[in-house]
């Protein structure tokens, strides 16, 4: 076995149907008393029930959540947190709510209790991203890692299938990058392969029957593993592309992941044979790249950057921004390679 280093990240996981009701005891476990709720519009219906359960632990609520965490939104949320005297944050929603919670934790060191309602996986990582003047800056800081995460599958039963697909593909991208990361270890390999298997299986179940609850349970379990794997090794080329497209060109986050992922897998196909063998096994496919293409087609995932609103004349700028700072990737990357990848993603799914 090859030598490896693995930093196990701290955190508490509560995974159970109905676990939302445990929020008060989790706040008490953190020894905090005044919780600020940060909720996306899609999770706003949960706020009244959570507020009632918190009782005198409830400090206030912030619902002006925006994708890619603009600095202006961070400033408004900071003002609210200070006005209400919050000593902790509860995030309700997907990656946007969690991302804003992370920004607050980084600025004023508030512990986070995350309650995800999509398969984003951000709740398991110390990775943050903040957008300022059209540029998304990402970083890694242990202060932003949620102290506890409540995974309640019941919160996902009404998730629209297209959103389940795109956020699930986002989580699957975490697994893929963890598999071929230069920081990968036998531990992260296990997490990423099992996460890929659970996500692909769960999403296929939902594609066949949106009422099959096991599909939600499997997908959420996979998203947890995906986030844990990525949190240990960090992001790579795929996430760099998606952060550039989202932060600089305002493309929707999860949908962009769904479009880009098959292209990056195809690009790295021959440069990371061990990782691709694990991914192929997880996808129950003979070839990882073809398996990813087939999965995206089966799920009817978004397939072009054009349909997400990117303009063809923006592709050159996007390619240059991706390569503006060094990034590790198993296959070396040139500007020509990046231009070709984005051109292909603009028009449709890859063809082997």
MIKOLGU-297537 format. One record per residue: y, x, z of N, C-alpha, C in turn. Coordinates in steps of 0.02 Angstrom, whole numbers, plus 50000, padded with zeros to 5 digits. Example, Ala and Ser with C-alpha at 12.3 -4.5 7.8 and 13.67 -1.06 7.14 Angstrom:
BAZA   n.yy   n.xx   n.zz  ca.yy  ca.xx  ca.zz   c.yy   c.xx   c.zz
BAZA  49716  50660  50390  49775  50615  50390  49835  50660  50390
BAZA  49888  50642  50354  49947  50684  50357  50002  50645  50394
//
This chain:
BAZA   n.yy   n.xx   n.zz  ca.yy  ca.xx  ca.zz   c.yy   c.xx   c.zz
BAZA  49940  50042  50000  50000  50000  50000  50062  50044  50000
BAZA  50112  50025  49960  50173  50064  49957  50214  50055  50021
BAZA  50251  50107  50042  50294  50100  50100  50349  50048  50087
BAZA  50371  50015  50139  50424  49966  50130  50464  49958  50194
BAZA  50524  49931  50186  50567  49913  50242  50584  49839  50236
BAZA  50576  49803  50290  50590  49732  50289  50630  49713  50350
BAZA  50689  49685  50341  50730  49662  50396  50721  49587  50404
BAZA  50685  49568  50457  50676  49496  50470  50742  49467  50496
BAZA  50765  49414  50463  50829  49384  50482  50819  49335  50540
BAZA  50866  49335  50588  50859  49288  50644  50874  49217  50621
BAZA  50851  49169  50660  50865  49100  50643  50810  49054  50668
BAZA  50827  48992  50677  50781  48942  50702  50773  48888  50648
BAZA  50711  48869  50634  50696  48819  50583  50664  48758  50616
BAZA  50692  48699  50602  50662  48636  50625  50646  48597  50561
BAZA  50582  48590  50546  50560  48557  50484  50516  48498  50502
BAZA  50543  48438  50492  50504  48377  50509  50540  48316  50484
BAZA  50503  48265  50460  50535  48202  50445  50570  48174  50507
BAZA  50632  48151  50499  50669  48124  50555  50703  48177  50598
BAZA  50702  48240  50577  50730  48295  50618  50805  48290  50626
BAZA  50839  48249  50584  50911  48241  50591  50930  48218  50661
BAZA  50886  48180  50693  50901  48154  50760  50904  48209  50812
BAZA  50881  48269  50795  50880  48324  50843  50945  48365  50844
BAZA  50994  48344  50806  51057  48382  50803  51087  48393  50873
BAZA  51092  48342  50916  51123  48355  50982  51087  48408  51022
BAZA  51021  48407  51023  50985  48457  51063  50992  48526  51033
BAZA  51000  48531  50966  51010  48596  50936  51079  48624  50952
BAZA  51129  48581  50956  51196  48603  50977  51193  48627  51050
BAZA  51158  48590  51092  51151  48611  51162  51114  48678  51166
BAZA  51065  48688  51123  51027  48750  51124  51073  48809  51106
BAZA  51122  48797  51063  51171  48848  51046  51223  48858  51102
BAZA  51220  48815  51152  51267  48817  51209  51339  48807  51185
BAZA  51346  48759  51137  51412  48742  51111  51428  48670  51129
BAZA  51493  48654  51125  51515  48588  51150  51557  48548  51101
BAZA  51588  48581  51052  51633  48547  51006  51615  48565  50934
BAZA  51582  48518  50900  51556  48531  50833  51601  48501  50780
BAZA  51619  48541  50731  51655  48517  50671  51603  48503  50617
BAZA  51603  48442  50591  51558  48425  50535  51592  48443  50470
BAZA  51555  48476  50427  51578  48489  50358  51528  48453  50313
BAZA  51552  48404  50276  51507  48361  50237  51531  48354  50165
BAZA  51484  48359  50118  51499  48345  50048  51505  48270  50038
BAZA  51533  48249  49982  51537  48178  49967  51468  48145  49965
BAZA  51419  48181  49939  51352  48153  49934  51319  48143  50002
BAZA  51344  48179  50053  51316  48173  50120  51361  48134  50167
BAZA  51415  48105  50140  51464  48070  50183  51432  48012  50221
BAZA  51380  47981  50191  51349  47924  50225  51312  47944  50289
BAZA  51300  48009  50298  51266  48033  50358  51314  48043  50416
BAZA  51378  48049  50401  51427  48067  50452  51431  48017  50510
BAZA  51435  47952  50497  51439  47905  50554  51380  47912  50603
BAZA  51319  47917  50576  51261  47922  50620  51261  47987  50659
BAZA  51279  48042  50627  51281  48106  50661  51336  48106  50714
BAZA  51394  48078  50697  51449  48073  50744  51428  48035  50807
BAZA  51394  47979  50797  51371  47938  50853  51322  47977  50897
BAZA  51276  48013  50866  51227  48051  50905  51259  48108  50944
BAZA  51310  48139  50915  51342  48194  50949  51380  48173  51011
BAZA  51407  48112  51010  51446  48089  51068  51506  48133  51080
BAZA  51512  48157  51143  51571  48199  51160  51565  48270  51133
BAZA  51511  48285  51097  51506  48350  51064  51543  48351  50997
BAZA  51563  48292  50972  51596  48286  50907  51669  48304  50913
BAZA  51691  48355  50873  51760  48376  50875  51801  48349  50816
BAZA  51769  48343  50758  51805  48320  50699  51762  48327  50637
BAZA  51790  48307  50580  51753  48309  50518  51798  48333  50461
BAZA  51769  48372  50415  51805  48396  50356  51762  48380  50295
BAZA  51791  48342  50248  51752  48319  50190  51782  48343  50124
BAZA  51833  48384  50125  51865  48409  50063  51826  48469  50036
BAZA  51761  48459  50025  51718  48514  50004  51720  48521  49929
BAZA  51727  48582  49904  51733  48596  49833  51682  48651  49815
BAZA  51652  48645  49756  51606  48697  49734  51640  48765  49729
BAZA  51601  48817  49742  51622  48887  49735  51672  48909  49788
BAZA  51686  48867  49838  51725  48883  49898  51792  48917  49881
BAZA  51840  48879  49855  51906  48908  49842  51941  48929  49907
BAZA  51981  48980  49904  52016  49003  49964  52062  48949  49992
BAZA  52090  48907  49949  52134  48854  49974  52096  48805  50018
BAZA  52034  48790  49999  51993  48745  50040  51975  48779  50106
BAZA  51960  48842  50104  51945  48879  50166  52004  48875  50214
BAZA  52064  48884  50190  52124  48883  50232  52132  48814  50265
BAZA  52122  48761  50226  52129  48693  50255  52075  48681  50308
BAZA  52015  48703  50295  51961  48693  50344  51973  48734  50407
BAZA  51999  48794  50399  52017  48835  50457  52069  48800  50500
BAZA  52118  48770  50468  52170  48734  50506  52139  48677  50546
BAZA  52094  48640  50515  52062  48584  50550  52020  48610  50608
BAZA  51982  48663  50597  51939  48690  50650  51980  48711  50710
BAZA  52037  48742  50698  52080  48764  50752  52114  48705  50787
BAZA  52134  48654  50748  52167  48596  50778  52121  48558  50825
BAZA  52057  48552  50807  52011  48513  50848  51975  48554  50900
BAZA  51986  48620  50900  51955  48662  50950  51880  48671  50940
BAZA  51858  48674  50878  51786  48679  50864  51759  48746  50889
BAZA  51698  48744  50918  51665  48805  50937  51599  48815  50899
BAZA  51585  48769  50851  51527  48776  50807  51537  48730  50747
BAZA  51495  48740  50696  51500  48701  50634  51432  48671  50618
BAZA  51433  48608  50597  51373  48576  50569  51388  48562  50496
BAZA  51347  48590  50451  51356  48576  50380  51306  48524  50357
BAZA  51331  48473  50323  51290  48419  50295  51300  48419  50220
BAZA  51248  48434  50183  51254  48435  50110  51218  48494  50080
BAZA  51239  48511  50019  51207  48566  49983  51243  48632  49992
BAZA  51238  48675  49942  51266  48742  49948  51341  48744  49957
BAZA  51378  48694  49933  51450  48695  49940  51471  48686  50013
BAZA  51439  48640  50048  51454  48630  50119  51434  48691  50159
BAZA  51375  48718  50145  51351  48777  50181  51397  48836  50166
BAZA  51418  48843  50103  51462  48897  50085  51529  48895  50122
BAZA  51556  48835  50130  51619  48828  50167  51608  48844  50241
BAZA  51551  48821  50268  51535  48838  50337  51531  48913  50347
BAZA  51501  48948  50298  51496  49021  50301  51565  49054  50301
BAZA  51610  49026  50260  51677  49054  50257  51711  49048  50325
BAZA  51702  48992  50360  51731  48984  50426  51699  49032  50476
BAZA  51633  49038  50472  51597  49083  50517  51621  49155  50509
BAZA  51636  49173  50447  51659  49241  50433  51730  49252  50460
BAZA  51771  49200  50458  51841  49208  50479  51850  49203  50554
BAZA  51816  49155  50586  51827  49143  50658  51763  49142  50698
BAZA  51709  49167  50668  51646  49180  50705  51618  49117  50738
BAZA  51616  49061  50701  51586  49000  50726  51512  48997  50706
BAZA  51466  48985  50753  51396  48979  50734  51384  48915  50694
BAZA  51336  48919  50647  51323  48864  50601  51255  48832  50616
BAZA  51254  48765  50619  51193  48726  50616  51193  48693  50548
BAZA  51147  48713  50504  51146  48687  50435  51096  48631  50428
BAZA  51117  48577  50395  51073  48521  50378  51077  48512  50303
BAZA  51034  48546  50264  51038  48541  50191  51014  48474  50165
BAZA  51045  48452  50110  51024  48390  50077  51007  48403  50003
BAZA  51007  48467  49983  50983  48487  49917  50938  48548  49928
BAZA  50907  48571  49874  50860  48626  49879  50894  48694  49867
BAZA  50957  48701  49886  50996  48761  49868  50969  48824  49901
BAZA  50947  48821  49964  50922  48880  49998  50975  48924  50029
BAZA  51039  48908  50018  51093  48950  50045  51091  48955  50120
BAZA  51063  48904  50152  51060  48903  50225  51018  48958  50255
BAZA  50977  48991  50214  50932  49044  50239  50957  49114  50225
BAZA  51018  49121  50199  51042  49187  50180  51107  49206  50215
BAZA  51119  49271  50224  51183  49295  50249  51232  49310  50193
BAZA  51220  49279  50135  51261  49291  50075  51315  49237  50070
BAZA  51376  49257  50059  51431  49210  50052  51467  49221  49986
BAZA  51504  49171  49964  51545  49176  49904  51609  49138  49911
BAZA  51664  49168  49893  51731  49136  49898  51767  49148  49832
BAZA  51798  49096  49806  51833  49101  49742  51909  49103  49753
BAZA  51940  49154  49724  52012  49162  49730  52041  49179  49662
BAZA  52088  49138  49639  52120  49148  49575  52069  49156  49518
BAZA  52019  49113  49517  51971  49111  49463  51919  49165  49465
BAZA  51914  49203  49519  51863  49255  49525  51823  49243  49588
BAZA  51758  49237  49581  51715  49226  49639  51690  49292  49666
BAZA  51706  49305  49728  51684  49366  49762  51627  49349  49810
BAZA  51573  49386  49805  51517  49374  49849  51508  49434  49894
BAZA  51475  49423  49950  51463  49477  49997  51406  49458  50044
BAZA  51393  49502  50090  51338  49493  50137  51365  49509  50207
BAZA  51354  49463  50254  51380  49472  50322  51335  49434  50369
BAZA  51306  49467  50419  51260  49432  50464  51293  49375  50503
BAZA  51359  49376  50509  51393  49323  50546  51388  49255  50512
BAZA  51377  49255  50446  51377  49191  50410  51307  49159  50407
BAZA  51257  49194  50431  51189  49166  50430  51185  49109  50480
BAZA  51167  49048  50459  51160  48993  50507  51113  49011  50564
BAZA  51133  48990  50624  51092  49004  50683  51032  48958  50687
BAZA  51037  48899  50657  50981  48852  50656  50987  48810  50593
BAZA  50929  48789  50567  50927  48747  50507  50881  48688  50521
BAZA  50906  48629  50507  50865  48568  50512  50845  48546  50442
BAZA  50781  48549  50428  50753  48525  50365  50721  48457  50378
BAZA  50754  48405  50354  50728  48337  50363  50712  48309  50293
BAZA  50648  48306  50274  50631  48281  50207  50657  48210  50194
BAZA  50666  48170  50246  50689  48102  50235  50758  48100  50204
BAZA  50798  48153  50212  50865  48155  50183  50863  48164  50108
BAZA  50804  48180  50081  50797  48195  50010  50767  48137  49970
BAZA  50742  48087  50005  50706  48033  49970  50750  47996  49920
BAZA  50816  47995  49931  50862  47961  49885  50899  48009  49839
BAZA  50880  48073  49840  50912  48123  49797  50897  48107  49724
BAZA  50948  48097  49682  50936  48082  49612  50893  48137  49580
BAZA  50846  48118  49537  50800  48167  49509  50836  48224  49472
BAZA  50888  48210  49432  50922  48267  49399  50950  48318  49448
BAZA  50975  48293  49506  51000  48340  49557  50943  48377  49590
BAZA  50887  48343  49600  50828  48377  49627  50806  48433  49581
BAZA  50808  48420  49516  50787  48470  49467  50833  48531  49467
BAZA  50899  48519  49463  50945  48576  49458  50947  48616  49523
BAZA  50948  48583  49580  50949  48621  49642  50881  48655  49653
BAZA  50827  48624  49629  50761  48655  49633  50757  48717  49589
BAZA  50787  48715  49530  50788  48774  49486  50831  48829  49517
BAZA  50884  48809  49552  50925  48857  49589  50881  48894  49640
BAZA  50842  48856  49678  50798  48886  49728  50745  48931  49695
BAZA  50719  48908  49638  50668  48947  49603  50698  49014  49580
BAZA  50761  49014  49563  50795  49077  49544  50796  49126  49602
BAZA  50801  49100  49663  50798  49145  49722  50731  49181  49724
BAZA  50678  49143  49712  50611  49173  49713  50604  49226  49659
BAZA  50627  49210  49599  50619  49256  49542  50654  49322  49556
BAZA  50717  49318  49579  50753  49380  49592  50724  49419  49650
BAZA  50697  49383  49700  50664  49418  49755  50602  49455  49733
BAZA  50566  49427  49684  50504  49459  49660  50517  49526  49626
BAZA  50571  49530  49587  50582  49593  49551  50638  49635  49580
BAZA  50662  49618  49640  50714  49657  49671  50690  49727  49688
BAZA  50736  49775  49686  50719  49843  49707  50708  49848  49783
BAZA  50725  49794  49820  50714  49792  49892  50654  49749  49910
BAZA  50616  49728  49860  50558  49685  49872  50506  49723  49915
BAZA  50470  49685  49955  50417  49713  49997  50358  49666  49995
BAZA  50301  49685  50022  50244  49638  50024  50261  49573  50060
BAZA  50307  49576  50108  50326  49515  50144  50366  49468  50099
BAZA  50417  49495  50067  50458  49453  50023  50418  49430  49962
BAZA  50371  49470  49939  50328  49448  49884  50289  49386  49903
BAZA  50262  49385  49963  50225  49326  49987  50271  49265  49990
BAZA  50330  49274  50020  50377  49219  50025  50396  49192  49956
BAZA  50412  49238  49910  50437  49217  49844  50382  49186  49802
BAZA  50321  49212  49805  50268  49183  49765  50249  49113  49791
BAZA  50242  49107  49856  50225  49042  49884  50283  48992  49874
BAZA  50345  49017  49880  50402  48974  49867  50403  48948  49796
BAZA  50388  48993  49748  50385  48972  49677  50331  48920  49666
BAZA  50273  48932  49696  50218  48885  49688  50236  48816  49715
BAZA  50265  48815  49776  50282  48752  49807  50336  48715  49768
BAZA  50387  48751  49745  50441  48720  49708  50416  48692  49641
BAZA  50379  48731  49604  50354  48707  49540  50308  48647  49549
BAZA  50264  48651  49599  50218  48595  49611  50255  48533  49633
BAZA  50302  48542  49680  50339  48484  49705  50381  48451  49653
BAZA  50416  48490  49612  50458  48461  49559  50416  48427  49505
BAZA  50357  48454  49490  50313  48421  49442  50289  48354  49469
BAZA  50274  48352  49534  50253  48288  49565  50309  48237  49558
BAZA  50371  48257  49572  50428  48211  49567  50441  48189  49496
BAZA  50428  48234  49448  50437  48216  49377  50389  48161  49357
BAZA  50330  48161  49387  50280  48110  49371  50291  48045  49410
BAZA  50315  48053  49473  50325  47994  49515  50379  48009  49566
BAZA  50439  47985  49554  50496  48000  49597  50487  47971  49667
BAZA  50440  47926  49676  50428  47896  49741  50374  47932  49782
BAZA  50345  47984  49754  50293  48022  49789  50326  48069  49840
BAZA  50321  48051  49903  50356  48088  49955  50332  48160  49962
BAZA  50270  48173  49945  50244  48240  49950  50282  48288  49904
BAZA  50308  48262  49848  50347  48303  49804  50410  48330  49838
BAZA  50443  48288  49877  50502  48309  49914  50484  48360  49968
BAZA  50429  48347  50004  50408  48392  50057  50392  48461  50029
BAZA  50354  48464  49975  50336  48527  49944  50398  48565  49918
BAZA  50442  48528  49885  50502  48560  49857  50546  48587  49912
BAZA  50553  48551  49967  50596  48574  50022  50565  48635  50057
BAZA  50500  48633  50065  50464  48691  50093  50474  48752  50048
BAZA  50469  48742  49982  50480  48797  49935  50551  48823  49938
BAZA  50599  48778  49944  50669  48798  49947  50683  48841  50009
BAZA  50652  48822  50065  50658  48862  50126  50632  48933  50115
BAZA  50572  48938  50087  50542  49004  50074  50584  49045  50025
BAZA  50610  49010  49974  50652  49044  49924  50714  49074  49956
BAZA  50747  49035  49998  50806  49060  50031  50791  49118  50078
BAZA  50734  49114  50113  50715  49168  50159  50700  49232  50121
BAZA  50668  49226  50063  50654  49285  50022  50718  49317  49996
BAZA  50762  49276  49968  50824  49303  49940  50868  49332  49995
BAZA  50868  49300  50053  50909  49324  50109  50890  49394  50130
BAZA  50826  49411  50121  50802  49477  50141  50818  49532  50090
BAZA  50823  49513  50026  50831  49565  49975  50898  49563  49938
BAZA  50933  49508  49939  50997  49503  49904  50989  49480  49832
BAZA  51046  49470  49799  51047  49441  49732  51046  49494  49678
BAZA  51033  49472  49616  51029  49516  49559  51066  49488  49499
BAZA  51042  49506  49440  51076  49488  49378  51086  49413  49370
BAZA  51033  49375  49382  51038  49303  49372  51096  49274  49413
BAZA  51099  49291  49477  51152  49263  49519  51221  49289  49499
BAZA  51224  49351  49477  51289  49376  49453  51314  49334  49395
BAZA  51271  49320  49347  51291  49280  49289  51315  49211  49312
BAZA  51276  49179  49356  51293  49111  49377  51357  49110  49418
BAZA  51369  49160  49459  51430  49162  49499  51491  49172  49453
BAZA  51484  49213  49402  51539  49223  49354  51553  49158  49317
BAZA  51501  49126  49292  51511  49064  49253  51540  49008  49296
BAZA  51520  49006  49360  51546  48955  49404  51616  48970  49428
BAZA  51625  49030  49455  51690  49047  49485  51745  49055  49435
BAZA  51731  49084  49377  51783  49099  49328  51791  49045  49274
BAZA  51739  49007  49262  51742  48957  49208  51726  48887  49231
BAZA  51718  48879  49297  51713  48814  49329  51651  48774  49307
BAZA  51597  48808  49291  51536  48773  49274  51501  48750  49338
BAZA  51467  48694  49337  51432  48669  49397  51377  48717  49418
BAZA  51372  48729  49483  51331  48783  49510  51257  48775  49494
BAZA  51226  48721  49519  51154  48714  49511  51133  48707  49438
BAZA  51172  48670  49399  51157  48661  49329  51158  48728  49291
BAZA  51205  48771  49309  51209  48836  49277  51147  48878  49292
BAZA  51123  48875  49354  51061  48910  49371  51003  48885  49327
BAZA  51000  48819  49317  50945  48791  49278  50947  48816  49205
BAZA  51006  48822  49177  51012  48846  49108  50995  48920  49102
BAZA  51020  48960  49148  51016  49033  49142  50947  49060  49160
BAZA  50912  49028  49208  50851  49058  49235  50799  49075  49181
BAZA  50781  49030  49136  50730  49049  49086  50751  49109  49044
BAZA  50815  49116  49030  50839  49172  48989  50832  49238  49026
BAZA  50848  49239  49090  50843  49301  49128  50769  49320  49138
BAZA  50726  49271  49149  50655  49286  49155  50629  49316  49090
BAZA  50649  49288  49034  50628  49316  48969  50655  49387  48960
BAZA  50717  49398  48980  50747  49464  48972  50709  49517  49011
BAZA  50688  49500  49072  50655  49548  49116  50578  49546  49110
BAZA  50554  49506  49066  50481  49493  49060  50439  49557  49058
BAZA  50457  49604  49017  50416  49664  49007  50434  49721  49055
BAZA  50490  49714  49091  50513  49768  49134  50488  49761  49206
BAZA  50459  49704  49223  50437  49692  49292  50368  49659  49291
BAZA  50316  49695  49268  50251  49663  49257  50219  49635  49321
BAZA  50225  49670  49377  50195  49644  49439  50229  49580  49461
BAZA  50295  49579  49458  50333  49519  49477  50315  49461  49431
BAZA  50311  49475  49367  50296  49422  49319  50224  49397  49327
BAZA  50178  49439  49347  50110  49416  49360  50108  49368  49419
BAZA  50146  49384  49471  50150  49339  49529  50183  49273  49509
BAZA  50236  49276  49470  50271  49215  49450  50226  49173  49405
BAZA  50191  49204  49359  50145  49167  49315  50092  49131  49357
BAZA  50065  49165  49406  50015  49134  49450  50044  49074  49487
BAZA  50105  49083  49512  50138  49028  49549  50152  48968  49505
BAZA  50168  48981  49441  50184  48927  49395  50121  48899  49361
BAZA  50063  48928  49377  50000  48908  49346  50004  48915  49270
BAZA  50029  48973  49249  50041  48986  49178  50010  49053  49159
BAZA  49993  49061  49095  49967  49125  49072  50021  49178  49066
BAZA  50083  49156  49056  50139  49201  49047  50198  49173  49087
BAZA  50231  49216  49127  50284  49192  49170  50343  49164  49130
BAZA  50364  49199  49078  50422  49176  49039  50408  49109  49005
BAZA  50350  49104  48973  50333  49040  48941  50324  48985  48993
BAZA  50295  49004  49050  50287  48954  49103  50353  48928  49128
BAZA  50404  48971  49133  50470  48949  49154  50502  48905  49102
BAZA  50495  48924  49039  50522  48882  48985  50490  48813  48985
BAZA  50424  48812  48993  50388  48748  48993  50406  48705  49053
BAZA  50414  48737  49111  50433  48699  49171  50501  48667  49162
BAZA  50550  48705  49138  50617  48677  49128  50615  48619  49079
BAZA  50574  48625  49026  50569  48570  48977  50535  48509  49008
BAZA  50483  48520  49047  50448  48465  49079  50493  48427  49127
BAZA  50537  48463  49161  50583  48432  49209  50646  48405  49177
BAZA  50653  48416  49111  50713  48396  49074  50776  48425  49106
BAZA  50772  48489  49125  50829  48524  49154  50882  48537  49102
BAZA  50945  48544  49121  50998  48562  49073  50978  48626  49036
BAZA  50992  48629  48972  50965  48684  48932  51017  48725  48895
BAZA  51080  48706  48896  51130  48745  48859  51195  48751  48900
BAZA  51229  48808  48893  51294  48816  48924  51346  48771  48891
BAZA  51335  48756  48828  51381  48712  48793  51385  48643  48826
BAZA  51327  48617  48846  51327  48550  48877  51358  48550  48946
BAZA  51366  48610  48976  51398  48615  49041  51473  48624  49036
BAZA  51499  48632  48975  51571  48636  48965  51599  48704  48949
BAZA  51555  48755  48941  51581  48821  48922  51599  48820  48848
BAZA  51653  48854  48830  51674  48859  48761  51648  48925  48731
BAZA  51630  48924  48669  51600  48982  48637  51647  49043  48640
BAZA  51711  49031  48635  51758  49087  48636  51762  49119  48706
BAZA  51733  49088  48757  51733  49117  48824  51674  49163  48838
BAZA  51626  49164  48792  51565  49203  48803  51579  49278  48809
BAZA  51624  49303  48768  51639  49375  48770  51669  49395  48837
BAZA  51716  49356  48861  51747  49371  48926  51695  49367  48982
BAZA  51651  49317  48978  51599  49310  49029  51553  49371  49030
BAZA  51534  49395  48971  51490  49453  48967  51523  49514  48998
BAZA  51586  49523  48985  51622  49580  49013  51628  49575  49088
BAZA  51640  49515  49114  51647  49506  49186  51581  49519  49222
BAZA  51525  49500  49191  51460  49513  49222  51449  49588  49231
BAZA  51471  49627  49183  51460  49699  49185  51518  49738  49215
BAZA  51566  49702  49244  51626  49735  49271  51611  49779  49330
BAZA  51558  49765  49367  51537  49808  49422  51462  49818  49418
BAZA  51437  49873  49445  51365  49889  49438  51321  49837  49470
BAZA  51264  49826  49440  51214  49781  49469  51145  49806  49450
BAZA  51099  49804  49499  51032  49828  49485  50992  49773  49449
BAZA  50952  49794  49400  50909  49748  49365  50849  49789  49340
BAZA  50789  49761  49340  50731  49801  49319  50736  49826  49247
BAZA  50771  49790  49205  50783  49813  49137  50857  49831  49129
BAZA  50873  49890  49106  50943  49909  49097  50980  49858  49053
BAZA  51045  49852  49066  51085  49801  49033  51145  49832  49000
BAZA  51155  49817  48936  51214  49839  48900  51258  49777  48884
BAZA  51319  49790  48862  51363  49736  48843  51332  49695  48787
BAZA  51302  49729  48739  51269  49694  48684  51213  49649  48709
BAZA  51174  49674  48757  51120  49633  48786  51149  49570  48819
BAZA  51203  49580  48857  51233  49524  48893  51262  49473  48844
BAZA  51294  49497  48792  51321  49452  48742  51266  49411  48710
BAZA  51211  49444  48694  51155  49409  48662  51125  49358  48709
BAZA  51116  49376  48773  51087  49329  48821  51131  49266  48828
BAZA  51196  49276  48835  51241  49219  48844  51246  49177  48781
BAZA  51246  49210  48723  51246  49172  48660  51184  49128  48655
BAZA  51127  49156  48673  51065  49117  48671  51068  49059  48720
BAZA  51094  49071  48780  51098  49018  48831  51149  48965  48811
BAZA  51198  48985  48772  51249  48936  48749  51217  48885  48703
BAZA  51169  48906  48663  51141  48863  48611  51078  48825  48633
BAZA  51038  48852  48679  50977  48816  48697  50929  48860  48736
BAZA  50870  48833  48752  50821  48872  48790  50793  48929  48748
BAZA  50769  48982  48781  50740  49038  48742  50676  49018  48706
BAZA  50662  49054  48653  50600  49044  48615  50565  49111  48611
BAZA  50504  49114  48635  50465  49177  48633  50432  49186  48565
//
